[in-house]
Every structure is written in C-alpha cells, then in structure tokens.
Amino acid sequence: MSSIIRQKVGDKIYLYESVSYRNAEGKPRNKRVPIGKIDPSTGQPVYKPGYLARLASSGAFVEVAASTQTFTPDDIRRSSVLEFGAQYLLQSIAQQIGLLNALQSALPKVHQEIFTLACYLVSSGDPFLYCEEWLSKTSCPDVGSLSSQRISDLLQTVTADQREAFYQAWCQLRCEQEYLALDITSTSSYSELIQDVEWGYNRDKEQLPQVNICMLMGETSRLPIYQVLYSGSLKDVSTLETTLSKMDAISGGKPTLAVMDKGFFSTRNVNAMLNRANPIRFVIAIPFTAQFAKKMVASERKDIDRLQHTLVIGEDSLRAITKERAWNEKHRLHTHVYYHAMKALKLREELYAHVTVLKERAEADPKVALQDESSKKYLIIRKSDKTPSGYTVNIREEVVAKELETAGWLVVLSNDVSDAKEALAIYRQKDVVEKGFFRLKAHLDLGRLRVHRDDSMQNKVFIGFIALILMSHLHKVMLDKDLYRNMTMKKLLLILSKLRVQYINGQRILFPLTKEQKAIYKAFTVNEPV
C-alpha cells in the first residue's frame, strides 16, 4: 500500500511516495521515494516525469500542478520524451558568440536547417544518413524532415554568394585583434564528377584524389574564422596570396595578423604580404630548403648556445637570437633563430639508433636491404668477394651529418614581432588550426567526402565549418574551466543529453537537472533551462 506524504525542508516542501511493506521477519516497514515538490507560487504539486511515466504504466490518474490540465494514462502513453540538454547548450553558445545571427543574415530561409545539421555532427559525428533518426530523439527547432533526400536537396541549395555572406558576417563579429593561424589540409573523394577533386600531395597518405581545405583560425579565440577550398593538386605555397586576398575582402579592411608554417614560405609570398596596399602583419617559419634559413643558422651556430641567449617557456628551455636584417632594398624584417639543444640531441640519438639497426639488418640480409628505400638512403651496400655474405655495408656519413645539420633549429621571420619569446609563442599556437583539422576529419565526418556534385561538396564542408565553430568553442571553455580534468567532450555532451523533456498533450515538462548538468551550464555561462 502506498501514500503521498509531504516533508518540509527549509522553505521548500517535498513530496514522497511512502510504500508500506513487511520485511522477512514480518515486521512492518516504510520505504520513501521522492516524487516531486510543491510549487511555492501555486501551492500545487509538481511531479517528476519518471513518476508520471510509472503511473501511466499502472493505469493510474494524476493531476499536473503546473497547469489546470489533467492527463489520463492514455495521454502519458502517447507522450514523447526527447533529449534536450546538449542541444540547448549548443543553441545557447551559438547565440552567445553571434553564430546564429550570422547564419540567419546570410541564409534567411535555411539557416535553422544548416545549424541543426551542424549540431548533429557535433553531437554524433555520424554520416548525414542517420540524421533523421537523431532528430526523432532530440528536441530541436522545427525544421521538418531531415531525411537523406532532404539533406541532398539542402546541399544543393546554398549558393557561393550566401557562403561568402556568412563568412563576411562572421568575420565582422569576430573583431578580436588576434593572430590568425593559417594551414591547409586535404580530404579525399571517390567522385569523378567534382571539378576540384584532383590528385596531389595527400596529407593522410591515401591513394585517392582530393580537395584542399585552407582555413584561418583565431589563436586567442580558438574559433575558425574563414575557409576556402582549392583544387587537390595545388600546394600550400600557391594558395596563400588568394586566401589572404579573400580574407581582406570579407574583413572590411581590418588589418590581418597571420601565422604560418613552413609550407607557405616562399620569397614571392613574403614579398606579396609586404607589398600589399594593406600589408599583412605576419609570423612565418622558414624551411631549410631555403638558402636564407641555412645562412641564418650558419651565422649563429657558433655563438647561440650561451646562457645569455636562453629562453624559458613553461618547462621548455632553448636558445634564441633575434636580429633585424634586410630582406630587400625596401624592407627590413625581424629574424628569430632558435636552437633547442635537447631536441637536437634526441633527434641525433634517434637517427643514430635507426641507422645502426638498418646496418645490422643489411649485414644479415643484404639482398632484402637493397630493396628498402631507407637502407639505400643511409647505407652503401656493395658486392664483395671478401665477406661471407658477399656484400659490404657502410654508412653514408655525409647523409647523416647533413640531416643533423639543422636538427633542433628553427628560423622564424616577422614584420611585426621583434621579441623572440613572443614570436615563438605565437608560432607554437598555430597548432590550433591543426587540431581544428583533426576535429573536422575525426569527429565531424569530413575525412572522406561522400557527395558527387561540386555544390554538395562545398556545402558539406561549409556545414562542417559551422560544426567546427561550435566544437572549438566547447573545447576552449573546457580548457579554460579545467573541465577536461573530469570528462571528455564526448562525455560532456552525453551527460547533457540525459536531460530530457516530455511533451504531454502539447505541454512541455522538463526533467530535473543533476548537479553535474548545472555545473556544466554554469561553466559555459549559460542559464539553466526552465
């Protein structure tokens, strides 16, 4: 037998279901289960959805306190329970950072559908094929069907002008004066119908044609700012000028601060950045295939390893020398030369060990070694009648020495930053875009394009960009608030997805928030849902 009792705790009144029973010894006992509380404004009971569902299964009848409406067991059986918490967080942060406004201004007719698809990628990471199933279990704005056919139609709806309008609106919102990390990645496709899919250097070592995605991300905000797609056959160095020109056009003339890896360096690119009407302020690493970098190392090799040239960044200690040098007749640039002694030693030991193992294997089986590219690079293997194996094996000492010549060295060029420590900190933070690419491919289903039209390909990558904005903001807050100490991003979204809403006869009933869910919303400065 059960009854409902009230218990006052402070200024709140809680409701408990008291169940009477007899224990194994036949003695009477009571078991209390919390089932709700009294609404202080109306004095009426507010029951937990779980209790309502249990009553429904037993055929009981209950009055819901938040309204004068009553629900029958049939009402409750026909009700729907949807995941709500994770979608609420994504919607809230999109509103916070201005993403929803930028989408709505650029794509007024389909902005909600595009945003919902981006949320689906963040929440699940699965192909669009399964979006309809996810939508049926999630409380989202009403976007109608997102079946495979509907998504295919959407991917052909958004125009290039609308995408550029979004980038312009988004860039204007992201008004921080921060360095933009620029990098490029490739994503593969089986399709022969997409014009930009071509053979080129594949960064994932896949034997497939590809398109290149060039992206700019803010080093401080850690948010993607702009992206552009290029033909798969183009190299990094040839995309820089076009990307920065496009960025200039959408930024409304705001100065661009860019940090780039060695792949974007060329004399032509540096000159182009210096000679623009609106010059780019840049930090760029120089590869050792360039004579300029080799000369810088040669000029500092003798004197750099001294106490007065020591830099300490975190737990890292290295040497640095900065000089202002003439780049050409018109421009002088800051050249930062770094030497990391511990890294150089580690690279030397690793190479020595690698070559030693290769030599031992070659001596044991020289015929197999002759077919190995690495062995041919570091070893001289010749036939000889003077050895039992019929071959002699010697190390190419000059090849090893040349490879170690620049081990532990880094040369960075800038027309903006004169301090070696600051320049290195800016350069190291460029990994924000590399991590963005990893999320794009590993978590957002863009490692392989599964579309067969140019416009579909462009818009799938565009939706991935929207999803990456959301995921990057999640990552930044989790880092800043130390949430990774207790959970991964996937676990955070899973915890929030357990917050559900129930719809009974059109009335919305929110499940109670857990302590963990409240803490997450507080970390993101998002109001708790009501």
C-alpha positions as CSV (number, residue, x, y, z in Angstrom):
1,M,0.0,0.0,0.0
2,S,1.3,3.5,-0.9
3,S,0.5,7.1,0.1
4,I,1.9,10.5,-0.7
5,I,3.4,12.5,2.2
6,R,4.8,16.0,2.4
7,Q,8.0,16.9,4.2
8,K,9.2,20.5,4.7
9,V,13.0,21.2,4.3
10,G,13.8,24.8,4.9
11,D,11.3,26.9,2.9
12,K,10.6,24.0,0.4
13,I,8.1,21.2,0.6
14,Y,9.0,17.9,-1.0
15,L,6.6,15.1,-1.9
16,Y,7.4,11.4,-1.2
17,E,5.7,8.2,-2.1
18,S,5.5,6.1,1.1
19,V,5.2,2.4,0.5
20,S,4.3,0.1,3.4
21,Y,5.5,-3.5,3.4
22,R,6.6,-6.2,5.8
23,N,10.2,-7.4,6.0
24,A,11.4,-11.0,6.0
25,E,10.7,-11.2,9.7
26,G,7.1,-10.0,9.2
27,K,7.7,-6.6,10.8
28,P,6.0,-3.5,9.2
29,R,8.3,-1.1,7.3
30,N,8.0,2.0,5.1
31,K,10.0,3.0,2.0
32,R,10.1,6.6,0.8
33,V,10.7,7.6,-2.8
34,P,11.0,11.3,-3.8
35,I,8.4,12.1,-6.5
36,G,8.2,15.9,-6.7
37,K,7.7,19.1,-4.7
38,I,5.1,21.8,-4.0
39,D,5.2,24.8,-6.3
40,P,5.6,27.8,-3.9
41,S,3.7,30.2,-6.2
42,T,0.6,28.0,-6.7
43,G,0.7,25.6,-3.8
44,Q,0.1,22.8,-6.2
45,P,2.2,19.6,-6.6
46,V,4.8,19.3,-9.4
47,Y,5.6,15.7,-10.1
48,K,8.8,14.2,-11.6
49,P,8.3,12.9,-15.2
50,G,9.6,9.5,-14.1
51,Y,6.8,9.3,-11.5
52,L,4.2,10.3,-14.2
53,A,5.5,7.6,-16.5
54,R,5.3,4.9,-13.8
55,L,1.7,5.9,-13.0
56,A,0.9,5.7,-16.7
57,S,2.1,2.1,-16.9
58,S,-0.1,1.2,-13.9
59,G,-3.2,2.9,-15.4
60,A,-3.4,5.5,-12.6
61,F,-4.6,9.1,-12.9
62,V,-2.8,12.2,-11.7
63,E,-3.3,16.0,-11.9
64,V,-0.3,18.0,-13.1
65,A,0.2,21.0,-10.8
66,A,1.8,23.4,-13.2
67,S,-1.5,23.8,-15.1
68,T,-5.1,23.1,-14.6
69,Q,-4.9,20.4,-17.3
70,T,-5.1,16.8,-16.2
71,F,-3.6,13.8,-18.0
72,T,-5.0,10.4,-18.4
73,P,-2.9,7.3,-18.7
74,D,-3.5,7.3,-22.5
75,D,-2.2,10.9,-22.7
76,I,1.0,9.8,-20.9
77,R,1.4,6.7,-23.1
78,R,1.1,8.9,-26.2
79,S,3.6,11.5,-24.9
80,S,7.1,11.9,-26.3
81,V,10.4,12.1,-24.3
82,L,13.2,13.9,-26.2
83,E,16.9,14.5,-25.4
84,F,17.2,18.2,-24.7
85,G,20.3,19.3,-22.7
86,A,23.1,19.0,-25.3
87,Q,21.1,20.8,-28.0
88,Y,20.1,23.5,-25.5
89,L,23.8,24.1,-24.8
90,L,24.8,24.3,-28.5
91,Q,21.9,26.6,-29.2
92,S,22.8,28.9,-26.3
93,I,26.5,29.2,-27.2
94,A,25.7,29.8,-30.8
95,Q,23.6,32.7,-29.6
96,Q,26.3,33.9,-27.3
97,I,29.1,34.1,-29.9
98,G,26.8,35.5,-32.7
99,L,26.8,32.4,-34.9
100,L,23.1,32.2,-35.2
101,N,22.8,35.9,-36.2
102,A,25.5,35.5,-38.8
103,L,23.7,32.4,-40.2
104,Q,20.3,34.0,-40.2
105,S,21.6,37.1,-42.0
106,A,23.3,35.1,-44.7
107,L,20.9,32.2,-45.2
108,P,17.5,33.5,-44.0
109,K,15.5,30.6,-45.5
110,V,17.6,27.6,-44.4
111,H,19.7,28.8,-41.5
112,Q,17.9,26.7,-39.0
113,E,18.3,23.5,-41.1
114,I,22.0,24.2,-41.6
115,F,22.5,24.9,-37.9
116,T,20.6,21.7,-36.9
117,L,22.9,19.6,-39.3
118,A,25.9,21.2,-37.7
119,C,24.6,20.3,-34.2
120,Y,24.0,16.8,-35.4
121,L,27.7,16.5,-36.5
122,V,28.9,17.8,-33.1
123,S,26.6,15.5,-31.1
124,S,27.1,12.3,-33.1
125,G,29.9,12.7,-35.7
126,D,27.9,10.2,-37.8
127,P,27.2,10.5,-41.6
128,F,24.2,12.6,-42.6
129,L,22.4,9.3,-43.4
130,Y,21.5,8.8,-39.8
131,C,20.4,12.4,-39.1
132,E,16.6,11.7,-39.3
133,E,16.9,9.1,-36.5
134,W,18.8,11.5,-34.3
135,L,16.3,14.3,-35.0
136,S,13.4,12.0,-33.9
137,K,15.0,11.6,-30.5
138,T,16.2,15.3,-30.0
139,S,14.3,18.4,-29.0
140,C,15.2,20.9,-31.8
141,P,13.6,23.8,-33.5
142,D,11.0,22.6,-36.0
143,V,12.9,22.1,-39.3
144,G,10.6,19.4,-40.7
145,S,12.2,16.3,-42.2
146,L,16.0,15.9,-42.5
147,S,15.9,12.7,-44.5
148,S,18.7,11.8,-46.8
149,Q,16.8,13.2,-49.7
150,R,16.0,16.4,-47.9
151,I,19.7,16.8,-46.9
152,S,20.8,16.2,-50.5
153,D,18.4,19.0,-51.6
154,L,19.8,21.3,-48.9
155,L,23.4,20.6,-50.0
156,Q,22.4,22.0,-53.4
157,T,20.5,25.0,-52.1
158,V,23.1,27.2,-50.5
159,T,25.0,29.4,-53.1
160,A,28.6,30.5,-53.1
161,D,27.4,34.1,-52.5
162,Q,25.5,33.0,-49.4
163,R,28.5,31.2,-48.0
164,E,30.7,34.3,-48.6
165,A,27.9,36.5,-47.0
166,F,28.1,34.3,-43.9
167,Y,32.0,34.4,-43.8
168,Q,31.7,38.2,-44.0
169,A,29.1,38.5,-41.2
170,W,31.1,36.0,-39.1
171,C,34.4,37.8,-39.6
172,Q,32.9,41.2,-38.7
173,L,31.6,39.6,-35.4
174,R,35.0,38.2,-34.6
175,C,36.5,41.6,-34.1
176,E,39.4,40.4,-31.8
177,Q,42.8,41.7,-32.9
178,E,44.5,38.3,-32.8
179,Y,46.8,36.3,-34.9
180,L,45.1,34.0,-37.4
181,A,46.7,30.6,-37.8
182,L,46.6,29.6,-41.4
183,D,47.0,26.0,-42.6
184,I,45.8,23.6,-45.3
185,T,44.6,20.0,-45.3
186,S,43.2,17.6,-47.8
187,T,40.1,15.5,-47.8
188,S,39.6,12.6,-50.2
189,S,36.7,11.6,-52.5
190,Y,35.9,8.7,-54.9
191,S,33.8,11.0,-57.1
192,E,35.0,11.8,-60.6
193,L,32.3,14.5,-61.0
194,I,33.6,17.1,-58.7
195,Q,35.9,19.5,-60.6
196,D,38.2,20.4,-57.7
197,V,38.9,16.7,-56.9
198,E,42.4,16.1,-58.2
199,W,45.5,14.1,-57.5
200,G,48.0,15.8,-55.3
201,Y,50.1,15.5,-52.1
202,N,47.7,13.7,-49.7
203,R,48.5,14.6,-46.1
204,D,46.7,11.4,-44.9
205,K,48.7,9.2,-47.2
206,E,45.6,8.0,-49.0
207,Q,45.8,6.9,-52.6
208,L,42.8,8.9,-53.7
209,P,42.1,12.2,-55.4
210,Q,41.4,15.1,-53.1
211,V,40.3,18.7,-52.5
212,N,42.3,21.1,-50.3
213,I,40.7,23.0,-47.4
214,C,42.6,26.2,-46.4
215,M,41.5,27.6,-43.0
216,L,42.1,30.6,-40.8
217,M,41.6,30.2,-37.1
218,G,42.0,32.7,-34.3
219,E,44.9,31.8,-31.9
220,T,43.2,33.5,-28.9
221,S,39.6,32.9,-29.5
222,R,40.4,29.4,-31.0
223,L,37.5,29.8,-33.3
224,P,37.5,29.2,-37.1
225,I,37.3,32.5,-38.9
226,Y,37.4,31.6,-42.7
227,Q,37.9,28.7,-45.0
228,V,38.3,28.3,-48.8
229,L,38.5,25.2,-50.9
230,Y,41.2,24.7,-53.6
231,S,41.9,22.1,-56.3
232,G,43.6,19.0,-54.9
233,S,46.7,19.4,-57.0
234,L,47.7,22.8,-55.5
235,K,50.5,23.1,-53.0
236,D,50.3,25.1,-49.8
237,V,52.6,27.8,-51.1
238,S,50.5,28.7,-54.1
239,T,47.3,29.2,-52.1
240,L,48.5,31.9,-49.7
241,E,48.0,35.1,-51.8
242,T,44.5,34.1,-52.9
243,T,43.4,33.2,-49.3
244,L,44.7,36.4,-47.8
245,S,43.1,38.5,-50.6
246,K,39.7,36.8,-49.9
247,M,40.2,37.4,-46.2
248,D,40.9,41.1,-46.9
249,A,37.7,41.4,-48.9
250,I,35.5,40.0,-46.2
251,S,37.2,41.6,-43.2
252,G,36.2,45.1,-44.3
253,G,39.8,46.4,-44.4
254,K,40.8,45.3,-40.8
255,P,44.5,44.5,-40.5
256,T,45.2,40.8,-40.9
257,L,47.7,39.2,-38.5
258,A,48.8,35.8,-39.9
259,V,50.9,33.0,-38.6
260,M,52.0,30.3,-41.0
261,D,54.0,27.1,-41.1
262,K,57.0,26.4,-43.4
263,G,54.8,25.1,-46.2
264,F,53.6,28.6,-47.0
265,F,57.0,30.2,-47.2
266,S,58.4,31.5,-50.5
267,T,60.2,34.7,-51.4
268,R,57.3,35.6,-53.6
269,N,54.7,35.1,-50.8
270,V,56.7,37.2,-48.3
271,N,57.1,40.0,-50.9
272,A,53.4,39.8,-51.7
273,M,52.5,40.2,-48.0
274,L,54.9,43.2,-47.7
275,N,53.8,45.0,-50.8
276,R,50.1,44.9,-50.4
277,A,48.1,48.1,-50.1
278,N,47.0,46.8,-46.7
279,P,50.2,44.9,-45.6
280,I,49.8,41.7,-43.8
281,R,51.5,41.5,-40.4
282,F,52.9,38.0,-40.2
283,V,54.9,35.4,-38.4
284,I,56.2,32.6,-40.7
285,A,58.7,29.8,-40.3
286,I,61.3,29.3,-43.0
287,P,62.1,25.7,-44.3
288,F,65.7,24.6,-44.5
289,T,65.2,24.1,-48.3
290,A,65.5,27.9,-48.4
291,Q,69.1,29.3,-48.6
292,F,68.0,32.2,-46.3
293,A,67.3,29.8,-43.4
294,K,70.6,27.9,-43.9
295,K,72.5,31.2,-43.9
296,M,70.8,32.3,-40.6
297,V,71.7,29.0,-38.9
298,A,75.3,29.2,-40.2
299,S,75.7,32.8,-38.9
300,E,74.5,31.9,-35.4
301,R,75.8,28.4,-34.9
302,K,79.0,29.4,-33.2
303,D,77.5,31.8,-30.6
304,I,73.9,30.8,-29.9
305,D,74.5,28.1,-27.3
306,R,75.2,30.5,-24.4
307,L,73.5,31.4,-21.2
308,Q,72.6,35.0,-22.3
309,H,70.6,33.6,-25.2
310,T,68.5,31.2,-23.1
311,L,64.7,31.4,-23.3
312,V,62.4,29.6,-20.8
313,I,58.8,29.0,-21.9
314,G,56.9,26.9,-19.4
315,E,59.1,23.9,-18.8
316,D,61.0,24.3,-22.1
317,S,64.5,25.8,-22.3
318,L,66.1,26.8,-25.6
319,R,68.4,29.4,-27.1
320,A,67.3,32.3,-29.3
321,I,68.9,35.2,-31.2
322,T,66.9,38.0,-32.9
323,K,68.3,40.5,-35.4
324,E,66.7,42.9,-37.8
325,R,68.0,42.1,-41.2
326,A,67.5,43.4,-44.7
327,W,65.0,41.4,-46.7
328,N,65.3,43.5,-49.8
329,E,66.0,47.1,-50.6
330,K,62.7,48.3,-49.2
331,H,62.1,46.1,-46.2
332,R,63.9,45.0,-43.0
333,L,62.5,42.1,-41.1
334,H,62.9,40.5,-37.7
335,T,64.7,37.2,-38.0
336,H,64.4,34.9,-34.9
337,V,66.8,32.0,-34.9
338,Y,66.2,29.3,-32.3
339,Y,68.2,26.3,-31.1
340,H,66.8,23.5,-29.0
341,A,69.7,21.5,-27.6
342,M,67.6,18.8,-26.0
343,K,65.6,18.3,-29.2
344,A,68.8,18.2,-31.3
345,L,70.2,15.5,-29.0
346,K,67.0,13.5,-29.1
347,L,66.9,13.6,-32.9
348,R,70.6,12.6,-33.1
349,E,70.1,9.6,-30.9
350,E,67.0,8.5,-32.7
351,L,68.8,8.8,-36.1
352,Y,71.9,7.0,-34.9
353,A,69.8,4.2,-33.5
354,H,67.7,3.9,-36.7
355,V,70.8,3.8,-39.0
356,T,72.5,1.3,-36.7
357,V,69.5,-1.1,-36.9
358,L,69.4,-0.7,-40.7
359,K,73.1,-1.6,-40.9
360,E,72.7,-4.7,-38.7
361,R,69.7,-5.8,-40.9
362,A,71.6,-5.2,-44.1
363,E,74.6,-7.2,-42.9
364,A,72.2,-10.1,-42.0
365,D,70.3,-10.0,-45.3
366,P,71.9,-7.5,-47.8
367,K,69.6,-8.6,-50.7
368,V,66.5,-7.5,-48.8
369,A,68.1,-4.3,-47.7
370,L,68.9,-3.4,-51.3
371,Q,65.1,-3.2,-51.9
372,D,64.5,-0.9,-48.9
373,E,64.4,2.8,-49.6
374,S,65.5,3.8,-46.1
375,S,68.5,1.4,-46.3
376,K,69.5,2.8,-49.6
377,K,69.3,6.3,-48.3
378,Y,71.7,5.8,-45.3
379,L,73.8,2.8,-46.4
380,I,76.2,1.9,-49.2
381,I,75.7,-1.8,-50.0
382,R,78.2,-3.3,-52.5
383,K,79.0,-6.7,-53.7
384,S,82.3,-8.1,-52.4
385,D,84.2,-11.4,-52.5
386,K,85.9,-10.6,-49.2
387,T,82.9,-11.1,-46.9
388,P,80.9,-14.3,-46.1
389,S,77.7,-12.6,-47.2
390,G,79.2,-11.5,-50.5
391,Y,78.4,-7.8,-49.7
392,T,80.0,-4.9,-47.7
393,V,77.8,-2.5,-45.8
394,N,78.9,1.1,-44.9
395,I,77.1,4.1,-43.5
396,R,76.7,7.2,-45.6
397,E,78.2,9.5,-43.0
398,E,77.7,12.6,-45.1
399,V,73.9,11.9,-45.4
400,V,73.6,11.5,-41.6
401,A,75.6,14.7,-41.0
402,K,73.6,16.7,-43.4
403,E,70.3,15.6,-41.9
404,L,71.5,16.5,-38.4
405,E,72.9,19.9,-39.6
406,T,69.6,21.6,-38.8
407,A,68.3,19.3,-36.1
408,G,66.8,21.4,-33.2
409,W,67.0,24.6,-35.2
410,L,64.1,26.9,-36.2
411,V,64.1,30.1,-38.2
412,V,61.0,32.4,-37.9
413,L,60.5,35.6,-39.9
414,S,58.2,38.5,-38.9
415,N,57.5,42.1,-39.9
416,D,55.6,42.6,-36.7
417,V,57.1,40.9,-33.7
418,S,60.6,41.9,-32.5
419,D,60.7,39.8,-29.3
420,A,61.9,36.2,-29.7
421,K,59.8,34.8,-26.9
422,E,56.6,36.4,-28.1
423,A,57.3,35.3,-31.7
424,L,57.8,31.7,-30.7
425,A,54.7,31.7,-28.5
426,I,52.6,33.0,-31.5
427,Y,54.2,30.4,-33.8
428,R,53.6,27.5,-31.5
429,Q,49.9,28.4,-31.0
430,K,49.3,27.8,-34.7
431,D,48.6,24.2,-33.8
432,V,45.1,25.5,-33.0
433,V,44.2,25.0,-36.7
434,E,45.9,21.6,-36.9
435,K,43.7,20.5,-34.0
436,G,40.7,22.0,-35.9
437,F,41.5,19.9,-38.9
438,F,41.7,16.8,-36.7
439,R,38.3,17.5,-35.3
440,L,36.9,18.2,-38.8
441,K,38.1,14.8,-40.0
442,A,37.9,12.6,-36.9
443,H,34.7,13.9,-35.3
444,L,32.7,15.7,-38.0
445,D,32.6,13.0,-40.7
446,L,34.7,15.0,-43.2
447,G,37.7,12.7,-43.5
448,R,36.1,11.4,-46.7
449,L,33.6,13.3,-48.9
450,R,30.5,11.2,-49.8
451,V,29.0,13.5,-52.4
452,H,29.1,13.7,-56.1
453,R,28.5,17.3,-57.0
454,D,30.6,20.5,-56.6
455,D,27.8,22.4,-54.8
456,S,27.1,19.5,-52.5
457,M,30.8,19.1,-51.7
458,Q,31.2,22.9,-51.0
459,N,28.1,22.9,-48.7
460,K,29.0,19.8,-46.8
461,V,32.4,21.3,-45.9
462,F,30.6,24.6,-45.1
463,I,28.3,22.7,-42.6
464,G,31.5,21.1,-41.2
465,F,32.9,24.6,-40.7
466,I,29.8,25.6,-38.7
467,A,30.1,22.5,-36.6
468,L,33.8,23.2,-36.0
469,I,32.9,26.7,-34.7
470,L,30.7,25.0,-32.1
471,M,33.2,22.3,-31.2
472,S,36.1,24.8,-31.0
473,H,34.1,26.9,-28.5
474,L,33.3,23.8,-26.5
475,H,37.0,22.9,-26.4
476,K,38.1,26.4,-25.4
477,V,35.7,26.7,-22.5
478,M,36.6,23.1,-21.4
479,L,40.2,24.1,-21.4
480,D,39.7,27.4,-19.6
481,K,37.4,26.0,-16.9
482,D,39.5,22.8,-16.5
483,L,36.6,20.5,-17.4
484,Y,38.9,18.0,-19.1
485,R,40.1,17.0,-15.7
486,N,36.8,15.1,-15.1
487,M,35.4,14.4,-18.6
488,T,36.0,14.3,-22.3
489,M,33.9,16.5,-24.7
490,K,32.0,13.4,-25.7
491,K,31.2,12.6,-22.1
492,L,30.1,16.2,-21.5
493,L,27.6,16.0,-24.4
494,L,26.4,12.6,-23.1
495,I,25.8,14.0,-19.6
496,L,23.7,16.8,-21.1
497,S,21.8,14.6,-23.5
498,K,20.4,12.8,-20.4
499,L,18.5,16.0,-19.6
500,R,15.2,15.3,-21.3
501,V,11.8,17.0,-21.9
502,Q,8.5,15.3,-22.0
503,Y,5.6,16.6,-24.2
504,I,2.1,15.5,-22.9
505,N,-0.9,16.9,-24.9
506,G,1.3,19.8,-26.0
507,Q,2.5,20.6,-22.5
508,R,6.3,20.6,-22.0
509,I,7.7,19.1,-18.8
510,L,11.4,19.4,-18.2
511,F,13.2,16.7,-16.3
512,P,15.1,17.8,-13.2
513,L,18.7,18.9,-13.7
514,T,21.5,17.0,-12.0
515,K,24.3,18.7,-10.1
516,E,26.7,17.8,-12.9
517,Q,24.5,19.3,-15.6
518,K,24.1,22.5,-13.6
519,A,27.9,22.8,-13.2
520,I,28.4,22.4,-17.0
521,Y,25.9,25.2,-17.8
522,K,27.5,27.4,-15.2
523,A,31.0,26.8,-16.8
524,F,29.6,28.0,-20.2
525,T,27.8,30.9,-18.6
526,V,24.5,29.5,-19.9
527,N,21.3,29.9,-17.9
528,E,19.8,26.7,-16.7
529,P,16.8,25.7,-18.9
530,V,13.4,26.1,-17.4
